[in-house]
Amino acid sequence: MASDSPLLNPKTPNHLLNNSNDSNKPDWSPTSWQQYPIKQQPTYKDQQALEAALKKVRSLPPLVHMKEVESLKAHLALAGEGKEFVLQGGDCAERFIDCSKSPIENKFKILLQMSLIILWHARLPVVRIARMAGQFAKPRTSTYETVDGKQIFSFKGDNINDFDINKREPDPDRMVQAYFHSAATLNYVRAMILGGVADLHHPRSWKLDYIQEDTTKKRI
């Protein structure tokens, strides 16, 4: 959080925060993004399967409640005034296979450890934002790649296709799978929070034994 950033410095004049071109931009709506070109959209062969998957995802409840969004906005406003510190961490891209107990716990505990260090030295409340529970897409500048002289679809994340070169065809049902993997991750993180794992009074429960060196083994 650099103090010279106009977005984070509470003393920055309002006119420096305003974009003079905002008046030329269309009003935002849940579908306003459709007015812009999409350059990395996967190509699905079965349009009926695509519509069915989109219909299913639209019918499911939101992963995040409106109250949670409003709460985060309030904390971000305080961070913009220099009263709180924002810590964001997580994966560049998640895999479905990582939606299990240990990987989720380990990433969550790392965020807790980092926030405790920041809290101790900065003396500011820390807003922890986990880059988790939905990072299943991976942008690619090219639709195809060449493997062993054969052109195949680029891996665009588990939300689109599989890393296995034999399963690279974009599958719309993966969007539905991504929703439920995201929901499972969120549910477990919320359970850990409600269960007291994030309590700053019990940092001993945040140990990451899997990254500790086994000193009992002899070095050769």
C-alpha positions in Angstrom: 0.0 0.0 0.0 2.2 2.8 -1.3 1.5 6.1 0.3 2.1 7.9 -3.0 -0.7 6.1 -4.7 -3.6 8.6 -5.4 -6.2 5.8 -4.7 -4.7 5.0 -1.3 -3.7 8.4 -0.1 -6.5 10.0 1.9 -5.1 13.4 1.2 -5.5 13.1 -2.6 -7.7 15.8 -4.0 -11.0 14.5 -5.4 -10.3 15.8 -8.9 -7.3 13.4 -9.2 -9.6 10.4 -8.4 -12.1 11.2 -11.0 -11.8 9.9 -14.6 -12.7 12.7 -17.0 -13.8 10.1 -19.6 -16.4 8.5 -17.2 -19.2 10.6 -18.8 -18.5 8.8 -22.2 -18.8 5.4 -20.7 -22.2 3.5 -20.9 -24.1 3.0 -17.7 -23.1 -0.2 -15.9 -25.5 -3.1 -15.8 -25.1 -6.9 -15.3 -25.0 -7.3 -19.1 -23.0 -4.1 -20.0 -19.9 -6.2 -20.5 -21.6 -7.7 -23.6 -21.1 -4.4 -25.4 -17.3 -5.0 -25.5 -15.4 -7.4 -27.7 -14.4 -10.7 -26.2 -11.0 -11.8 -27.3 -10.4 -15.0 -25.3 -13.8 -16.6 -25.3 -13.7 -20.5 -25.7 -15.5 -21.9 -28.7 -18.2 -24.6 -27.8 -19.3 -27.0 -30.4 -22.6 -27.9 -28.8 -24.6 -24.6 -28.4 -27.5 -26.4 -26.8 -25.3 -27.8 -24.1 -23.8 -24.3 -23.6 -27.3 -22.8 -23.2 -28.2 -25.6 -20.8 -25.1 -25.0 -18.7 -25.7 -21.2 -18.6 -29.3 -21.7 -17.6 -28.3 -24.0 -14.8 -25.7 -21.6 -13.4 -28.2 -18.7 -13.6 -30.7 -20.7 -11.6 -28.3 -21.4 -8.8 -28.0 -19.0 -5.7 -25.2 -16.5 -5.7 -22.0 -17.7 -4.2 -21.6 -14.5 -2.2 -24.4 -12.7 -0.4 -25.1 -9.0 -1.0 -24.4 -8.3 2.7 -20.9 -9.7 2.3 -20.3 -7.5 -0.7 -21.4 -4.4 1.2 -19.2 -5.3 4.2 -16.2 -5.6 1.9 -16.9 -2.3 0.3 -17.0 -0.7 3.7 -13.7 -2.2 4.7 -12.1 -1.1 1.3 -13.3 2.4 1.9 -11.5 2.4 5.3 -8.4 1.0 3.6 -8.6 3.9 1.1 -8.5 6.2 4.0 -5.4 4.5 5.4 -7.3 3.0 8.4 -7.1 -0.6 7.3 -4.6 -2.7 5.3 -5.7 -4.9 2.4 -4.0 -8.3 2.0 -4.9 -10.4 -1.0 -3.5 -13.8 -1.7 -4.2 -17.1 -3.4 -3.7 -19.0 -6.7 -3.2 -17.7 -10.2 -5.5 -20.6 -11.2 -7.2 -23.2 -9.1 -7.7 -26.9 -10.1 -10.7 -29.0 -9.3 -8.4 -31.6 -7.7 -7.3 -28.9 -5.2 -10.8 -28.6 -3.8 -10.1 -30.7 -0.8 -9.4 -30.2 2.9 -5.6 -29.8 3.1 -5.1 -27.4 0.1 -7.9 -25.1 1.3 -6.7 -25.1 4.9 -3.1 -24.4 3.9 -3.9 -21.4 1.8 -6.2 -20.1 4.4 -3.6 -20.4 7.2 -0.9 -18.7 5.1 -3.2 -15.7 4.7 -3.8 -15.7 8.5 0.0 -15.8 9.2 0.7 -13.0 6.8 -2.1 -10.9 8.2 -0.8 -11.4 11.8 2.7 -10.1 10.8 1.1 -7.1 9.1 -1.2 -6.4 12.0 1.8 -6.6 14.4 4.0 -4.2 12.5 1.5 -1.9 10.9 -0.9 -1.7 13.9 -3.8 -1.6 11.5 -6.7 -4.0 11.0 -6.1 -6.3 8.0 -8.8 -7.0 5.4 -8.0 -10.5 4.1 -9.2 -11.2 0.5 -8.6 -14.8 -0.6 -8.1 -15.4 -4.3 -9.9 -18.7 -4.0 -13.2 -20.4 -4.7 -13.6 -19.5 -8.4 -10.1 -19.0 -10.0 -10.8 -21.9 -12.4 -10.3 -20.0 -15.6 -6.9 -19.2 -17.2 -6.6 -16.7 -20.0 -4.6 -17.7 -23.1 -3.7 -15.4 -26.0 -4.0 -18.2 -28.4 -6.9 -20.6 -28.9 -4.6 -23.5 -29.9 -1.1 -24.8 -29.0 1.1 -27.4 -30.6 2.0 -30.5 -28.7 4.2 -33.2 -30.3 3.5 -31.7 -33.7 -0.3 -31.8 -33.1 -2.5 -28.7 -32.8 -4.8 -28.9 -29.8 -6.9 -26.4 -27.7 -4.9 -24.4 -25.2 -5.6 -25.2 -21.6 -7.9 -22.4 -20.4 -8.5 -23.7 -16.9 -10.7 -26.4 -15.4 -13.7 -24.1 -15.9 -13.2 -24.6 -19.7 -11.3 -27.8 -20.4 -8.8 -30.3 -18.9 -5.0 -30.1 -18.6 -4.9 -33.6 -20.1 -4.1 -33.1 -23.8 -6.8 -35.7 -24.7 -9.5 -33.7 -23.0 -8.9 -30.2 -24.3 -12.3 -29.8 -26.1 -14.1 -26.9 -24.3 -16.9 -28.5 -22.2 -19.7 -26.1 -21.0 -20.7 -28.5 -18.2 -17.4 -27.5 -16.5 -19.0 -24.1 -15.7 -21.5 -26.0 -13.6 -18.8 -28.1 -12.0 -16.8 -24.9 -11.2 -19.8 -23.4 -9.4 -20.1 -26.4 -7.0 -16.3 -26.5 -6.5 -16.4 -22.8 -5.6 -19.4 -23.4 -3.3 -17.6 -26.2 -1.5 -14.5 -24.1 -1.0 -16.5 -21.1 0.3 -18.5 -23.3 2.7 -15.3 -24.8 4.2 -13.6 -21.4 4.6 -16.7 -20.0 6.3 -16.8 -23.1 8.5 -13.2 -22.5 9.5 -13.9 -18.9 10.3 -17.1 -19.7 12.4 -15.1 -22.5 14.1 -12.6 -20.1 15.4 -9.6 -21.0 13.2 -9.1 -17.3 12.3 -9.1 -16.3 16.0 -5.9 -14.2 16.5 -5.7 -15.6 20.0 -4.9 -19.1 18.7 -2.2 -18.6 16.1 -0.6 -22.0 17.0 -3.4 -23.7 15.0 -2.1 -22.1 11.9 1.0 -24.2 11.7 1.9 -25.4 8.2 3.7 -28.7 8.9 3.8 -29.7 5.3 6.5 -27.0 4.5 8.7 -27.8 7.5 12.0 -29.5 6.9 12.4 -33.0 8.4 15.6 -32.5 10.4 15.6 -36.1 11.6 16.9 -37.3 8.2 20.6 -37.4 7.6 22.0 -35.4 4.8 24.0 -37.3 2.3 
